[in-house]
Amino acid sequence: MGKNLVPWNLGPLRDMGKEKSSVFGEKSSVFGQAFALLSKRRCQSNHDFIHALLGLVKPISNRPLERDFDREYMRIARMCLDTGDYSPLLMTPRFEKHDDVAGGKLGFNDLGVWPLGAERQPPKFHQDSLFENGNYEEGDLVLKLEKLGEISDVYIRPRGCNLMAELAREASIVLKSTGPDLNSFVHTLGWRLYDQGVDFINRKLVARNELDKLAVILRKRYNQTTEDSWPIEGPEGARWLADAMSLSFPTPEVHGEPLSRMAWVNAHGDTLHVGYAGLSCLLSVLCVSCTRTFVFRAGLFGLPCNFRDYVAYRIPGLKYQRTLPNGVGIVIKDGRIVGRMVWATPACGCSEIEKVKIKMPVLPVPSPRPF
């Protein structure tokens, strides 16, 4: 096929309109998924790309397409948003210097832009959302969202980090947030950060007689008078923790792949959270209702700047193939989306619903490999 591209890089054609969309009620793809499928196929003209995109996402258009690619591309994205397809808000936006991004020269930008997969469940409150003045072509979007809270800290995940050292660092961050509460610690570190089922973790801890030991370690480390990082080795180290919580062993729940949760987070999870650009991070989020702080994994769309102005929101109900149930969210600053969350499941019983005005993001454009 040339251009260092082999047939299996394209993905199966059956993915195009493979299943019934929860948004459109017929066989069609969400905007982000359609972009990923088409960008790999290298349409020879922008006009061809727009025609194919319009055919895949199935929004209703009663006027001829114009030659202005940017205008038509944005118009289709807005039409999809108007019908309840929120994928344009979650796509990794256009980086100013794509070639400087790690992985930017590895191939088409489809996977980095849209790694979430097909939509499984639509947003719960779309009927209460709208474009300003009813104008989907020009107005800002007003969405009904669930406020998680304000960002109090950002911890960037280092590129090429040692996985066990990173687990030790993340466990220390989580313990500061949850305290020695065993259930909260397991939910945060195991479920929201490593996509490992809580029931599965607890069963393994009980089977190995390590549930009580973990509870004791959490109390001991939390009550230390001097703060230090979680050790990697030793009977209470991160390596023991990874084994005890089944994060270091291949498990059947990892989307059918023979990977441990740590390997999954470092590979596919890193793509979900923009790690290839060095922008995967943990967020400490302060819930303004209960005044507790919770930790979530996120992917930012740029280096954090004045992050205390960031606010995290969940999109209730929305779920994609590779996200957790009720775990999709966005990070907003000054009305602009600056990051996405895909494993941000509820951490407390608070539910503050509000309408949020959002500016349209700078959408990615098809970017074939340059060699």
C-alpha positions, 0 to 999 in steps of 0.5 A: 500500500506504500507510505509504510502503511499495511492493510491492518493499519486501516481497521476493519470496514465493518467498524463503519456503521457497525452497530446501531448508534444510541444517538441517531437510532440507526447504523452510523458512527459518532463524529470522533469514530468516523474521523478516526476511520476516515483519517486512516484511509487518506482521502485525496481531497478535503471535499472527499473527506467531508462527503464521506464524513457526512455519510458516516455520521448521518446528520440531516443536511438539506443544502449543498456542501461548500468548498470551504473545508474548515467551515463545512467540517465545523458545521458537521461537528455542530450538527452532530452536537445538536443531535446529541453526539458529544464526541467533537468535545472529547477529541484531542484537538489540533496541536500547534506543533504536531511533529513535536508531539511524541508519536506524531510521526508514527502514523495517522493521527486517528488513534490519538485523536479518538481512542474512545471507540463507539458510543454505548450510552448517550448523554442523560441531559441532552434534551436540556442542552442547546446552542445559544439562540438556537443557532447551531452554526454560530452559537456557543454550546450550553450543556447540562453537566454535573460539576465534580469540582475545582482543580487543586493540584495537577500531577503530570505522568512522566513520559517513559516512567518506570511503571512500579515507581509511578504506581508508588507515586500515585498510591501516595497521592491517592492516600493523601486524598482518601486517608486510610479508608480502605474502600475509598483507596481501592475505589480510587487507585484500583477502579478510577486510576487503573480500570480494575474492578473493585469486586475483583480486587477485594476477592483477590485480597480476601483470597490471599489473606491480604485485606487486613494487611492493606488496611494496616499499611494504609493507617500506618503510612497515613499516620506517619509524622514525616512524609515520604514516597511509597517504597517500591520494594519490601513487604509493604512496597509498591510491588507488593501493593501491585500484586495484592491489588492484582494490578501487575498480573494479566487478567481476563478483564483487560478488554480481552488482551493478555495485559496487566492493568499497569501495562494497560494503563501505560499503553492504551490508557496512556493514549486515552489520556493523551500520554503520547503528548506528555499530558496524562495526569492525575487531578486533585478535584475539590468537591465544593459541596462536601469539601472533600478532595478526590483524585481522577486520571485525566488527559490535558490538551496542553500544559497546565497553566493557572490550573486553579482556574480549571473546573471538572465536569462529568457528562452524566450517562455518556459512555463509550467503548473504552470508558467507564460507566458514567465516567466521561468528563471534561475539564474547562477553563474560561469556557474552553475545554482543556482536557478530558476524563474517561474513568471519572466515576462518582467519588461522592454522593454529591450531585451538583447539576448546572448549565455550562457555556462552552466554546467550540474546540479547535478540531483536529484535521486529517493528518497522514504520516509524512513519510 
